[in-house]
Amino acid sequence: MDLNFSDNYIVKGKFSIKKADTEYSGKLDKEEGKKMLEKEKEKLRALQEKMYADGSKSLLIVLQAMDAAGKDSLIEHVFGGVNPQGCVVHSFKAPSTKEYSHDFLWRHYIALPEKGKIGIFNRSHYESVLVCKVHPEYNLSEKVWDSVDDFDATFWKNRYESIRNFEKHLAENGTTVVKIFLNVSQKEQKKRFLDRINEPDKNWKFSSGDLPERALWDQYMIAYEEAINETSKDCAPWYVLPADHKWFTRVAAIQIIIDALEKMNLKFLTLSEKETAALADAKKHLESE
């Protein structure tokens, strides 16, 4: 089955969140999807090993979504077979006092993957134009502005520009940026919240703050739509994936990631004549022991 999720879900042109699917309705079924995921995990591991050996490039994966969309489980199921030495996950919570003492990109910049590695941002620098757009008072913690009245259209325009410049800089210096929005429906979020409440081993996943944020759903959708439209560029594109069926989201995500790695033209290093000769000498020495 020939499926190209990179082309199907990449954001090009004007994006409308109301028109974006939350459910997958294609020909791939769940069992086929699970089998495909296992095969693609082998391919991902091989590509990650090659990138680690190549050592000249890195991959940053940005995951954004509403609560219960499946970010954590996607990381677990997609990257479970990758060598942990070459893959680092950062889950960004509310900034600390130290982080607030720097600019809003600082804590993300120091968490970027080294050359040869995959970095995953579970939430990211986009929180500054998502949760902080819905709750502008949070920006006051940066101690630069005096009032929420300062957060006008110019303020947000500058924030988007800072993010675009940040991601362009990364792309120009060897880091491929792939941004994935898990587009879950409000109906499915409700179901998953109830599962967390009804199943004792999932109670820890439910927070008292989840419902107040859910009540702001429409405001978050506006914030996501604007952020995606402002920052989906060729150097750092957004992919909007239907997230009501986790099995499909995982398959689509891993294929998008594999596609990004394949486009890097990664290579295992070729040894020089001197290094090849030294390797042959080492082999003789070991075999003679």
NORLINCOR-V745007 format. One record per residue. N is the residue number from 1. RES is the residue in one small letter. OMEGA is omega in radians with two decimals (* if undefined). NEAR is the number of other C-alpha atoms within 8 Angstrom. D_CENTER is the distance of its C-alpha to the mean C-alpha in Angstrom with 1 decimal. Layout:
n	res	omega	near	d_center
N	RES	OMEGA	NEAR	D_CENTER
N	RES	OMEGA	NEAR	D_CENTER
This chain:
n	res	omega	near	d_center
1	m	-3.07	2	25.9
2	d	-3.13	3	24.3
3	l	3.12	4	21.0
4	n	-3.08	7	18.7
5	f	3.10	10	15.5
6	s	-3.14	11	14.2
7	d	-3.04	6	17.3
8	n	-2.97	6	17.5
9	y	3.08	9	14.3
10	i	-3.13	10	13.6
11	v	3.05	11	14.8
12	k	-3.10	6	18.0
13	g	-3.07	5	20.7
14	k	-3.13	6	21.1
15	f	3.07	9	18.6
16	s	-3.10	7	20.2
17	i	3.11	8	18.3
18	k	-3.12	4	21.7
19	k	-3.10	5	21.8
20	a	-3.12	9	18.4
21	d	2.97	8	18.8
22	t	3.11	11	17.7
23	e	3.04	8	19.7
24	y	-3.10	9	19.8
25	s	-3.13	4	23.4
26	g	-3.03	4	23.7
27	k	-3.12	4	25.8
28	l	3.10	6	23.6
29	d	-3.01	6	24.6
30	k	-3.11	8	23.1
31	e	3.08	6	25.0
32	e	3.14	8	24.3
33	g	3.13	12	20.6
34	k	3.12	10	20.8
35	k	3.13	8	22.9
36	m	-3.14	9	20.6
37	l	-3.13	12	17.6
38	e	3.11	8	20.0
39	k	-3.12	8	21.1
40	e	3.09	10	17.7
41	k	3.08	13	16.8
42	e	3.13	9	19.9
43	k	3.13	9	18.9
44	l	3.14	11	15.4
45	r	3.14	11	17.4
46	a	3.13	8	20.0
47	l	3.12	12	17.7
48	q	3.10	14	16.0
49	e	3.13	10	19.6
50	k	3.12	11	20.7
51	m	3.12	15	18.0
52	y	3.13	11	19.2
53	a	3.14	10	22.8
54	d	3.02	12	22.3
55	g	-3.10	10	21.0
56	s	-3.05	8	20.7
57	k	3.08	13	17.0
58	s	-3.13	16	13.5
59	l	3.06	13	10.0
60	l	3.11	14	7.1
61	i	3.14	12	3.5
62	v	3.11	13	2.3
63	l	3.09	14	3.0
64	q	3.14	13	6.6
65	a	2.95	11	9.8
66	m	3.13	8	13.3
67	d	3.09	7	14.7
68	a	3.13	8	15.3
69	a	3.07	12	12.9
70	g	-3.13	10	11.9
71	k	-3.09	12	8.6
72	d	-3.11	7	10.8
73	s	3.08	7	12.7
74	l	3.11	12	10.0
75	i	-3.12	9	9.1
76	e	-3.03	8	12.9
77	h	-3.12	8	14.0
78	v	-3.03	12	11.8
79	f	-3.11	9	12.0
80	g	-3.11	7	15.3
81	g	-3.10	8	17.3
82	v	3.08	11	15.7
83	n	-3.08	9	18.0
84	p	3.10	6	16.8
85	q	-3.09	5	18.4
86	g	-3.09	12	15.9
87	c	-3.10	11	12.6
88	v	3.13	11	11.8
89	v	3.04	8	9.7
90	h	3.08	9	10.1
91	s	-3.05	8	10.5
92	f	3.06	9	11.8
93	k	3.08	5	15.0
94	a	-3.11	4	17.7
95	p	3.07	8	18.7
96	s	3.09	6	21.7
97	t	3.12	6	25.0
98	k	-3.12	7	24.3
99	e	3.09	11	20.9
100	y	3.14	11	22.8
101	s	3.08	7	25.4
102	h	3.07	8	23.1
103	d	-2.96	8	21.3
104	f	3.14	9	18.1
105	l	-2.99	7	16.0
106	w	-3.05	9	17.8
107	r	3.10	8	16.0
108	h	-3.13	9	12.7
109	y	-3.11	7	14.7
110	i	3.12	6	16.4
111	a	-3.09	7	13.2
112	l	3.14	8	12.2
113	p	3.03	11	12.5
114	e	3.04	7	16.1
115	k	-3.13	11	17.3
116	g	-3.07	13	17.2
117	k	3.03	16	14.2
118	i	3.05	14	10.5
119	g	3.14	14	8.5
120	i	3.06	12	5.6
121	f	3.05	13	5.4
122	n	-2.77	13	6.3
123	r	-2.91	13	7.5
124	s	3.07	12	8.2
125	h	3.12	9	11.0
126	y	3.07	9	10.8
127	e	-3.12	9	12.7
128	s	3.07	9	15.6
129	v	3.08	12	15.9
130	l	3.13	12	15.1
131	v	3.13	10	16.8
132	c	3.04	12	19.0
133	k	3.12	9	20.0
134	v	3.12	10	21.1
135	h	-3.06	7	22.6
136	p	3.13	11	23.8
137	e	3.12	9	26.0
138	y	-3.13	7	23.2
139	n	-3.11	10	23.3
140	l	3.12	12	26.8
141	s	3.11	7	25.7
142	e	3.05	10	24.9
143	k	3.09	7	28.8
144	v	-3.07	5	28.8
145	w	-3.05	9	29.8
146	d	-3.00	7	32.7
147	s	3.07	8	32.0
148	v	3.09	10	29.5
149	d	3.12	5	31.7
150	d	-3.07	8	30.1
151	f	-3.10	10	26.8
152	d	-3.10	7	28.1
153	a	3.13	6	26.8
154	t	3.11	7	27.2
155	f	-3.10	9	25.0
156	w	3.08	10	22.0
157	k	3.13	8	22.7
158	n	3.11	8	22.7
159	r	3.12	9	19.4
160	y	3.14	12	17.7
161	e	3.10	8	19.7
162	s	3.14	8	18.5
163	i	3.12	10	14.8
164	r	-3.13	9	15.8
165	n	3.10	8	18.0
166	f	-3.09	8	15.5
167	e	3.07	11	13.1
168	k	3.11	10	16.2
169	h	3.12	8	17.6
170	l	-3.11	11	14.7
171	a	-3.12	12	15.1
172	e	-3.09	7	18.9
173	n	2.94	6	18.8
174	g	3.11	10	17.1
175	t	3.05	12	13.4
176	t	-3.10	13	11.6
177	v	3.09	14	8.6
178	v	-3.08	14	6.5
179	k	-3.07	12	5.1
180	i	3.04	13	5.3
181	f	3.10	11	7.8
182	l	-3.00	16	9.6
183	n	3.14	15	13.1
184	v	3.12	13	15.4
185	s	3.10	9	19.0
186	q	3.12	7	21.1
187	k	-3.13	6	23.4
188	e	3.09	9	20.9
189	q	3.10	12	19.6
190	k	3.14	8	23.3
191	k	-3.11	8	23.9
192	r	3.05	9	21.1
193	f	3.13	10	22.4
194	l	3.08	8	25.9
195	d	-3.14	9	24.9
196	r	-3.14	14	23.7
197	i	-3.04	10	27.1
198	n	-3.10	8	29.2
199	e	-3.06	8	28.0
200	p	-3.10	7	29.0
201	d	3.08	6	26.5
202	k	-3.08	11	23.7
203	n	-3.08	10	25.5
204	w	-3.13	7	23.5
205	k	-3.07	6	20.3
206	f	-3.14	10	22.2
207	s	3.12	6	22.7
208	s	3.13	5	25.6
209	g	-3.09	6	23.3
210	d	-3.08	9	21.4
211	l	3.07	7	24.3
212	p	3.11	7	24.9
213	e	3.09	8	21.4
214	r	3.14	7	21.8
215	a	-3.13	6	24.9
216	l	-3.05	9	23.0
217	w	-3.07	9	21.0
218	d	3.13	6	22.6
219	q	3.10	8	21.9
220	y	3.13	11	18.2
221	m	3.08	9	18.2
222	i	-3.13	8	20.0
223	a	3.11	12	17.6
224	y	-3.12	10	14.6
225	e	-3.13	11	16.7
226	e	-3.13	8	18.0
227	a	-3.14	12	14.7
228	i	3.12	10	13.4
229	n	-3.09	10	16.9
230	e	-2.96	7	17.2
231	t	3.08	12	14.2
232	s	-3.09	11	13.4
233	k	-3.12	7	15.3
234	d	-3.10	5	16.1
235	c	-3.12	9	14.8
236	a	-3.04	14	11.3
237	p	2.99	13	11.1
238	w	2.97	14	9.6
239	y	-3.13	12	9.7
240	v	-3.03	12	11.2
241	l	2.99	14	11.7
242	p	-3.01	15	14.7
243	a	3.12	15	13.9
244	d	3.08	12	17.6
245	h	-3.02	9	17.9
246	k	-3.10	9	15.4
247	w	-3.13	9	16.9
248	f	-3.13	12	16.2
249	t	-3.13	13	12.5
250	r	3.13	12	12.1
251	v	-3.14	12	14.4
252	a	-3.11	11	12.9
253	a	-3.08	12	9.3
254	i	3.11	13	11.1
255	q	3.08	12	13.4
256	i	-3.14	10	11.0
257	i	3.10	9	9.7
258	i	3.13	11	13.4
259	d	3.13	9	14.5
260	a	3.13	10	12.6
261	l	-3.14	12	14.1
262	e	3.14	9	17.5
263	k	3.12	6	17.7
264	m	-3.09	7	17.8
265	n	-3.11	6	21.2
266	l	-3.11	10	20.9
267	k	2.92	8	24.3
268	f	-3.07	7	26.0
269	l	3.08	6	28.3
270	t	-3.12	4	31.9
271	l	3.05	7	34.5
272	s	3.11	6	37.4
273	e	-3.13	6	41.0
274	k	-3.14	7	41.6
275	e	3.11	8	38.5
276	t	3.11	9	39.5
277	a	3.13	8	43.0
278	a	3.12	8	41.9
279	l	3.12	8	39.8
280	a	3.10	8	43.0
281	d	3.13	8	45.1
282	a	3.12	8	42.7
283	k	3.14	8	43.0
284	k	-3.11	8	46.7
285	h	-3.12	8	46.9
286	l	-3.11	7	44.9
287	e	-3.12	6	46.9
288	s	-3.12	5	50.1
289	e	*	4	49.5
